[in-house]
Amino acid sequence: MASLLKKPFKLALVQLASGGDKAANLAHARSKVIEAAKAGASMIVLPECFNSPYGCQYFPKYAEIVLPSPPSEEKSPSWHMLSKVAAETKTYLIGGSIPEFVPETKEYFNTSLVFSPTGKLLATHRKTHLFDIDIPGKIKFKESDVLSPGNKVTIVDIPEYGKIGLAICYDVRFPELAMIAARKDAFMFVYPGAFNTTTGPMHWTLQARARAMDNQIYVAMCSPARDMEATYHAYGHSMIVNPNAEVLVEAQEYEDIVYAEIDGAKIEETRKGIPIYTQRRFDVYPDVSAGKVRYDE
Ligand SMILES: *[C@@H]1O[C@H](CO)[C@@H](O)[C@H](O)[C@H]1NC(C)=O
């Protein structure tokens, strides 16, 4: 089996504390990316909604226009900060997510932008599964009132390393995305996300470990830091899980950067030890990656 990952590298997850001031959020994110790069990371992940407070009510105010690409600096300061700091630090930068606005259709998306070490936009993912919940008298959270869903599976091909699956937060609860990416030879799946203090303790680690265990790939989940002054209390606990479903590193709830070495040999070792990879019975049940799957353009 050819190695899925061409060479080992250090991955960093920045568990960022963001507030109401977008320019300050961008400057702060930039300084944390520089810090992670100085510590030796060559791929850096930011959390969901890193340029704004978390919550649908903030979407219109913080949203940026990223198309046509490249956008002007005025239309998308977040795009330009990410591109510049990726080039400056010569790292791959998975820019968490930002609210995106498309003026032509008046649609909002929750969008992740990925930049190369030369500052070039490599890929984008728009959150595919929107979180709608309405339990009368208890909780109402309807992303679809504000957001539109993305309509594709995102697999980023990084020539230097290999393929990475990318999706946002609630998307992690739909294991098909990770299964498809793994069948298509991804070595890792990355989820910027923000679970809350109820769903976090229940499911955050379990989701990360389950996606890793079933697919025998690395899984990284990157959360905002918890801010008890904010309207939404993120769980935190950004973590990197290895292909054997072991948690390699885990943040607490406060702002932090966590690092782990990502090594393709661990994928091969895990798959040799427990050979589900070659023992699946697609004659008995279907392979989700073999059907009609929508990818980028
Ligand atoms: C977190 O989200 C879940 C699912 O929507 C909800 O049931 C729960 O009440 C929320 N918890 C907090 C502390 O807001």
The ligand as an SDF file (V2000), in Angstrom:
LIG
                    3D

 14 14  0  0  0  0  0  0  0  0999 V2000
  -26.5750   22.7830   23.7130 C   0  0  0  0  0  0  0  0  0  0  0  0
  -27.2180   22.3790   22.5230 O   0  0  0  0  0  0  0  0  0  0  0  0
  -28.1460   21.3350   22.7280 C   0  0  0  0  0  0  0  0  0  0  0  0
  -28.6270   20.8900   21.3630 C   0  0  0  0  0  0  0  0  0  0  0  0
  -29.1940   21.9350   20.7050 O   0  0  0  0  0  0  0  0  0  0  0  0
  -29.2450   21.8080   23.6340 C   0  0  0  0  0  0  0  0  0  0  0  0
  -30.1770   20.7740   23.8460 O   0  0  0  0  0  0  0  0  0  0  0  0
  -28.6720   22.2820   24.9430 C   0  0  0  0  0  0  0  0  0  0  0  0
  -29.6700   22.8450   25.7420 O   0  0  0  0  0  0  0  0  0  0  0  0
  -27.5580   23.2960   24.7190 C   0  0  0  0  0  0  0  0  0  0  0  0
  -26.9060   23.5420   25.9770 N   0  0  0  0  0  0  0  0  0  0  0  0
  -26.5870   24.7280   26.4140 C   0  0  0  0  0  0  0  0  0  0  0  0
  -25.8750   24.7900   27.7290 C   0  0  0  0  0  0  0  0  0  0  0  0
  -26.8860   25.7520   25.8180 O   0  0  0  0  0  0  0  0  0  0  0  0
  1  2  1  0
  1 10  1  0
  2  3  1  0
  3  4  1  0
  3  6  1  0
  4  5  1  0
  6  7  1  0
  6  8  1  0
  8  9  1  0
  8 10  1  0
 10 11  1  0
 11 12  1  0
 12 13  1  0
 12 14  2  0
M  END
$$$$
